[in-house]
Amino acid sequence: MSRNKSVKDYIRTIVDFPHDGIMFRDVTTLFADPRGFRVAIDQMLHPYAGERIDKVVGLEARGFILGGAIAHQLSVGFVPIRKKGKLPGTTISQDYKLEYGEAIVEIHDDAIQPGEKILVVDDLLATGGTAGAGIKLIERLGGEIVSCSFIIDLPELGGRKVLEEMGMDVHVLCEFEGL
């Protein structure tokens, strides 16, 4: 990554995807650049230097990429939160509202032990629905969330406020205006 390039500079915007009026913030261009991806992971880790973290939880699907890399750097376990029906073992589920309907996410019922310190990661914070549902699952299993870390925040959609009202610490690398 060039010295003058920020993480935000590697994120491509695709107009009218997946629907008209949406400005899709595509992090695959960031992931594809080895230096950019490394800087993003390092910046996502930096606020937690010296903190106890037992597991990293990644939200489907790009949170798996980030969460795996961060868990590797921390030498801790990784736990996926997936869409309903995608995990093979016994799960607990949480429903949540989307702009266009409802969805359900799940976690294995033995993935987190009471008292474990958890870092939640994903690429994008929009309305906070998916992250909020994930937080509820982690807390139901007794996990203690250290923080939630995202590459992108879309402040107009209010997700950060939702998570902060849940008592969460939220860290983001960059913001984009609009939807």
N, C-alpha and C positions, 0 to 999 in steps of 0.2 A: 504494500500500500504506500503510495507516494506520501511524503511528509506533509503535503498540503491537502491530502484527501482525508475526509472524515468517513466514519462508518456510513453516515447518511448518503454520502456521494456514491456508494456502491449499490444503493437500493433503487431498483427500477420501478417506475410508475406505469401501470397499464390502465389506460382509460377505458371506462365502460365494461369492466370485468369484475365480477361475473354478471352484473346487470348494468343497464344504462344508468349513468350518474355516479357510478362507483369509481373511485380512483384506487385501484388495487396496488398496494405497496408490496412489491415482489422482492423478497430477501434471497431468492435463489441466486441472483447475481452477486450478492455479498458472499454467500456460501461457496460459490464457484471460484472466488479469488482467494488463494491460500493466505496471502498476507492480510487481506481485509477480514477474512473469517477469523484468523488468529487474533487480530486486534479486537474484534467484537467479543470473542470469548474472554480475552484478558480484561476488557473493560467491564464485562458482566461479572467477572470474578472479583475485581479490585475492591469493591465496597465490603467484601466479606473476609478480607485477609485477617487471619487470626481468630475468626469466629468459628465456633463448633458447628459443623454441618454434618449430619449423619447420612442424609440421602438427598438426592436431587430428584424432583418430580417434574416431568415434562408433559405439557399438554399437547394433545394430538393436533397436528402431526409435526409441524416444524419445531415444536418444543422438544420432540424426540431427538432431533439433530443437535440442537443446542444443549439439551440436558445431558445427552451422552458425552459430549465433549467436555462439559463443565464437571460432570461426575468423574470423568477420567482424570482431569487436572487436580481435583480434590482428593482423589483416591477413595471415593465413597460409592455407594450403590446408586443405581438409577431406577426410578419407578415411573412407568407410563400411566397416564390417565387417558383412557380411550373412549371412543364412541361406543354406545351400547352394542353388545353382542360380539365384540372383537377380542375380548380376553378369554382364554380357555378355562381358567379356574373359577373358583367361587368368588363372586364379586359383591360389592355394594354399589348402589347407583344413586345418582342425584340428577333431578331434572332442572332445567333452567330455561329462561325465555331468550329467544333470539329476536332480531328485528322483524323476521318473517315467519315466526312460529315458535316451536319449542324443540328442545333436544335433550338427550340424556347422555351423561358420561359415567364411566365406571372405573373402579380400581379393584385390584385383588384384595380380598378381605384380610390377607396376612402380609401385605406389602410394607406396612409401616407399623412399628411397635410403639406403644404408649411412651411418650417422653422423647421420642427421636426428634432431632432438630432438622427441619426441612427447608430447602430452598426451592421455590416454585419458579419455573422458567417457561417462557414462550416467546415467539417472535413479535407478536402484536397485541397491544392492549387497546381494545375498542370500547365496547359497552361494559366490559368486565363480567359478562355472563358466564363464559367458559371458566375463567379464572376463579370467579366466585363459587361456582359449582365445585371446582377442584379443591378449593380451600375447605369447603364444607365436608367433602369426603375425607380429606386429610385429618381434619379436626375430629370427625366421627371415629377415626381409628386411633385417636390420641396423640397424633403428631403435633408438634409445636412449630409453627411456621416462623422462620427467621426473617424471610423477606420474599418478595415476588420481583423477579427481574425480567425485563422485556427489552428487545431491541428498539421497538417503535411504540410510541403512544400517539393516539389520535384524540387530542384533548377535547375536541368538540363533542365527542360521543360520551364523555363522562366516566369512563371506566376507572380511571385513577381515583376519582372521588368515591366511587362505589367501594373499591377495595380499601381505601383509607378509612371509610366509615365502618368497615368490618374490622378495623384495628390493624390493618396490614401496613408494613413498610413497603414502599414501591420504589423501584429503581428502573429508569429507562435510559437508553443511550441517545435517542433522538425523538423529535416530534415532527409530525406532518399535519398541516392544516387541511381541513376538508374531510370528506368521507372516503 
